[in-house]
Amino acid sequence: SAITRSAAAALAPHTFISPHLLQGCRLHTATMTAGEEKAEPQVAEKEKEEGDDISPKGDGGVLKLVKKEGTGDETPMTGDKVSVHYTGVLLDGTKFDSSRDRDEYFTFDLGKGQVIKAWDIAVATMKIGEICQIICKPEYAYGSAGSPPKIQPDATLVFEIELFEIKAEDLSQDEDGGITRRIRKKGESYSKPNEGASVEIHLEGKCQGTIFDNRDVSFIIGDGEELHIPPGIEKALQDMEKGEEAIISLKPKYGFGEAGNAKFNIPPSANLVYEVVLKNFEKAKESWEMNIEEKLEQSAIVKEKGTSYFKDGKYKQATIHYKKIVSWLEHESGQAEESLKQSNALRLAAHLNLAMCYIKMDENLQAVENCEKALELDANNEKALFRMGEARLAMNDYELAKANFQKLVQLYPNKAAKVQIGICQKKIKEQLDHEKKIYAKMFSKFGNSDTKEEVLKTKSEKDATVEEENKENRDEGGKGEPMETDTNQKSQELDATA
């Protein structure tokens, strides 16, 4: 027929649409003639020959015909990011859209409702390199609304689709591919566990293809490390639904890190793959669900948990608990005097302890930010000033670090801060000497002796200033000797505020 020829031409060179297949996909009205009723079994037989019914209900709503076989055994799973080329035509052969005309892949997340139902169903059955034709009835396409002006209401559509790439869903906060998920079985609802939720899971962990962990386990999200559950699994669980079965792949940062895991014989910096089933969970109360008394009580509990993690050198886990205190209390208003005092003390301790954790993890910018928050609560806090100076010194911000330590020694007889001032002065002098050498080489090249002398004179004046400050510092007792053991220990302690 003319319809068949025009539709086939639109999808050439890969596709030929059978007249019987098109006939079988036409939208029937509620009233059929006796002749049509008799013709139905023949049409169904032809459909079976030309394409498979892949609709979940088996209602012929999505018919798929493979035009070119793909490679391998892998097919996309729910949540996977897939890249395809496609061409879409109406039954009269009119092309209404094509990614090939734009010369760019169309990419979407499978099973998330980002495309018409027929696509989510069909692409889930494809393999890399496969080319298929799908014919979809209106209820699996744009339905009674259509997509004007190109697609009319109740239109049956024909697509040719070629699958090029399957990429697992990235769950990592930094989108660095460190935690990826492939959903083997979708969960039951849209509710998901939160930080602090009680979860019941089954997990199977593999390293280099060898199973090292296979168990049912119940725990509270945030405390998984005590049960040798990697932080990446705890993060992934917060994106899962009850009953969901997923394959979670972890890079070392989100697994057992550089240390590995002696219990499971996991070597350092190992990639891990887990199969996880979220059997059940009970969400923790959100901040808005708790009154101030509950928040204060829970904050004191998680502060102790955080301190325990810190003492064990588990700084990342410690930060998770200290952050809870901040999230619960920082926006509270209208508190009574006593509860406000407790709240501010807990927030101050949380920020000071977060700063110390971040210094340990060499995340100094976040350490500075938490010191600033602590100083908003207590403008002259000794530990906040010292830790801010430490973080800035590690960031090579020597002048700012020196200012923090100088303010500290003005307020408190802190020997460690005096030593740090001496270190800052030394670093500043080294920096000036380095700059002087650069200028000397530059002016030697250009031969501008007058300007050279002027610049070197300026540098000498700065050197004299630095030396004078060093002398003042030594006069105050800061001789540049290593920090005393007890003072150093004091500077590293977590805040003991209740």
Protein Blocks (a to p, Z undefined) as FASTA:
>chain_A
ZZlmmmmmmmpckbccdfklmmmmpccdfbdcfklmmmmmmmmmmmmmmoccfbfklnop
accddfbdcehjbdcdehiacddddddddfkopafbdfklnopacdddehklpacfklmm
mmmmpcehiacdddddfklmnmjnopafkbcghiacddddddfbdcdddfbfklnopacc
ddfbdcfblbdcdehiacdddddddeehiafbdcdddddehilmmnopafklmmmmmmcc
ehiacdddddfklmnojnopfklopaehiacddddddfbdcddddfklpcfklmmmmmmm
mmmmmmmmmmnopaklmmmmmmmmmmmmmmgghiafklmmmmmmmmmmmmmmmmmmmmmn
opaklmmmmmmmmmmmomklfklmmmmmmmmmmnopaklmmmmmmmmmmmpccfklmmmm
mmmmmmmmmmmmmmmmmmmmmmmmnopaklmmmmmmmmmmmmmmmmmmmmmmmmnopgop
acdfklmmmmmpccfbZZ
